[in-house]
Structures are given as C-alpha cells and as structure tokens.
Amino acid sequence: PEPEPEPEPEPLPPEPEEPIQPSAETALPDEARGGVMAALKDKQKLVPLVVMGVVGLVFLVLLIAVVAGA
C-alpha cells in the first residue's frame, strides 16, 4: 500500500503548463491589462476578486460609519 501514493505525483505534469501562461502574460506590454483579460477569461479567478472587492467596500463603509458616529 505504501508505494501507491508515489504514483499520485505523476499526474502533476499539467502544472508545468501553468507557468507558461504567466510568462506569456508578462510578455505583453501592459501587464495589468493582461491580468484583467486573464481574469475575465477565467471566471473561477474572477469570483474571488469580486468577493474581496465587495468585502473591502463593506468594511470601508462600516469603518466610515463607526468613525462618523464616534
């Protein structure tokens, strides 16, 4: 049973493909636009960005409300 976990790392070759994509993005003159376009293409990466933005704005509004009330 112990040698069985060793073959599990073999399905990892798809990971080296991922660093190739960021290198292609860094080749673009506008790195920010490349990141935005990549995020728009990949909805899974866009969701955490939207969630963090909403949470940040809510925190900011609550902070301002507390400071204004104090």
C-alpha positions in Angstrom: 0.0 0.0 0.0 2.9 2.4 0.6 4.2 2.5 -3.0 0.7 3.5 -4.2 1.0 7.2 -3.0 4.2 7.5 -5.1 2.4 7.2 -8.5 0.0 10.0 -7.4 2.5 12.8 -8.1 2.7 11.5 -11.7 -0.5 13.3 -12.8 1.3 16.6 -11.9 2.7 17.3 -15.4 -0.2 19.7 -16.2 1.2 22.1 -13.6 4.3 23.0 -15.6 1.9 24.2 -18.3 0.6 26.9 -15.9 3.9 28.8 -15.5 4.0 29.0 -19.3 0.8 31.1 -19.3 2.1 33.8 -16.9 5.3 34.1 -18.9 3.1 34.8 -22.0 1.2 37.4 -20.0 4.4 39.1 -18.8 5.4 39.3 -22.5 2.5 41.7 -23.0 3.4 45.4 -22.8 0.5 46.1 -20.4 0.8 43.6 -17.6 -2.3 44.9 -15.9 -4.5 44.5 -18.9 -3.1 41.0 -19.4 -4.0 40.1 -15.9 -7.5 41.6 -16.3 -8.1 39.8 -19.5 -6.9 36.5 -18.0 -9.2 37.1 -15.0 -12.1 37.8 -17.3 -11.4 34.6 -19.3 -11.2 32.5 -16.2 -14.4 33.0 -14.2 -13.1 31.0 -11.3 -10.3 33.6 -10.7 -12.8 36.5 -11.2 -15.1 35.4 -8.4 -12.6 35.7 -5.5 -11.6 39.2 -6.8 -15.3 40.3 -6.8 -15.9 38.8 -3.4 -12.8 40.5 -2.0 -13.8 43.8 -3.5 -17.3 43.7 -2.1 -16.0 42.7 1.4 -13.4 45.5 1.2 -16.1 48.1 0.3 -18.4 46.9 3.0 -15.6 47.1 5.6 -14.7 50.6 4.4 -18.3 51.8 4.7 -18.7 50.3 8.2 -15.4 51.9 9.2 -16.5 55.3 8.0 -19.9 54.8 9.7 -18.2 54.0 13.0 -15.8 56.9 12.8 -18.6 59.3 11.8 -20.7 58.1 14.7 -17.9 58.4 17.3 
